[in-house]
């Protein structure tokens, strides 16, 4: 355990030293448009949950859109309780907010799972990081509303998930 902590400290210090010497070009492009919306989603299949969040979308100088989404999500049944908070960064490949997009998610999940084959120990409840990436497709419903299908995979309590989302 002590060697792991030492390795982590050494890695962080080395990264900080290297980053001091790196010369990075700073991009000071300001967004052309900035939009704030409500995000709701449901994940009915692999790891069930309902999400509610806020989306901050911006159109950049290169005509592509990026979004930051902050979600609270949860699910409660007899055998599974799953509550969490996450942040999501999305990048749209087209000049609009419809079409294909990629995203990265970071957050935490609290899980209490009786499970059919998995038991984390005597205390069934555990806290797990939610670090994942995924791909999705966004359909424009109206000028400011979108319906999205997406899937992610990563390091979280359940390896992968499917999402149906609505943004208005």
N, C-alpha and C positions, 0 to 999 in steps of 0.2 A: 504494500500500500504506500509506503514511504517513497519507494522508487517511482511509482506512478505519479505522485504529487511532484516530485523533483523533476521528472520528465516534462510534465505540464508547465511548471514554472519556467524551466529552461526554454521550452518551445515558445512560450509567450514572449519572453525576454528577447530571444533571437529574432522573432518576427518583428518586434518593435524596433530593434536595432536596424534590421534590413530595411524596414519601411522608412526610417529616417533618411537613409541614403538614396532611396528611390526618387526619381524625378517624375512626377505625374502631372500631366497636362490637366488643368482644371477647366471643366466645361461650365460656363456661367449662363448657359441658355435658360431663359425663363420660359415657363409654359405659355402657350398661346391661349389656351382655354383651361379653366379649372371648374370642375363640376362635383357637387356632393350629392349622393343618392343613398337610398335604403337598399340593403341586400338581404334577401331571404333565400334559404336553400334547404333542401331535404336530401338525405342520403338513405334511401329505403332498402338497399340490398345488403351490402357487405358489413358495414359498421353503422347501424342505424343512428341517425341524429337529425335534429332540426337546428338550423343556424339562423341567427338574426344579427345583422351588422350594418356598418356604415362604409360606403365606398367613396373614396376621393379619387376622381379620375382627372387626368391632365393630358392635353394634346401638346406634344413637344415640337420643337423647331423642325425636326425631321418628319413631321406629319404623322408620326405613329403615336398611339395612345398608351399610357401606362395607368395602372390603378393600384391603389393601396386599399385593402379591405381589412377592417377589424371586426372579428366575429365573436359572439358568445354562442356556444352550441351545447346541446344536451339531449339525453334520451334516458327514460326511466321505465323499466319493466321489472318483472319479478326476478329474472335471472341476470339482468344487465342494467347497470347504472353507469352513464358516461356523461361527464360534464367537462367543459373546457373553454379555453380562450385561445384565439390564434390571430395572427396577422398574415396577410396574403399579399404578395406582389405579383401583378399580372402584366404581361407585355403582349400587345396586339400586333400581329405581323402585317395587317393591312393598314391603310390610312384611316380607317374608321374603327369603331369599337365592335364591329361585327366580324365574323370569320374566325380563323384559327388564332388561338392565343396559348401562351405558356405561362406557368405560374410556379411560385415557390411559397411554401407555407412554413411558418414557425410558430410554435405555441406549446401548450401543456394540456394534457387530458387527465382527469381523475376518473378511474375506472374501478368498478366493483362488479366482478364477473364470476358467476358460479361455474360457467363453462362446461362444455361437453368433453373436453380433453385437456384443458389447460388450467392449472391452478398455480398461481405464483407463490404459494406458501400458506402458512396457517392464517394469516390475515389476507383475505381475498382482495382487499382494496389496495390500489397502488396508484402512484402518480407517474405518468410517462410523458416524455417529450414528444412533440408532434413536429417532425421535420420531414417535409416531403416536397416533391415536385410533380408537375403534371401537365397535361395537355387538354384543351377543351375547344369547343366551338360555340360562338355567340351568335344568336339570331336576333335581329332588330325587330321589335314588335311595333314600336311607335318611335317618334323622334327621340325620346329620352328613355325608353323602356327596352329591356333585353331579356331574352330567355336563353339559358346556357346549359349545355351538357358538358361535364368534365370528369376526368379521372386522374387520381394521383397515386403515387407509390413512394414509400419512404420508410423512415425509422419512426414508427409510432405504435400504438398498442395493437392495431390491426394493420397489416402490411399495406393494404390498398383500400381505396374507397371510390364510389361513384357518386356524383352530385347532379341534382337538377336544381337550377338557380333561377331566380327572378330578380331583376333590378329595376327599380322605378324611381 
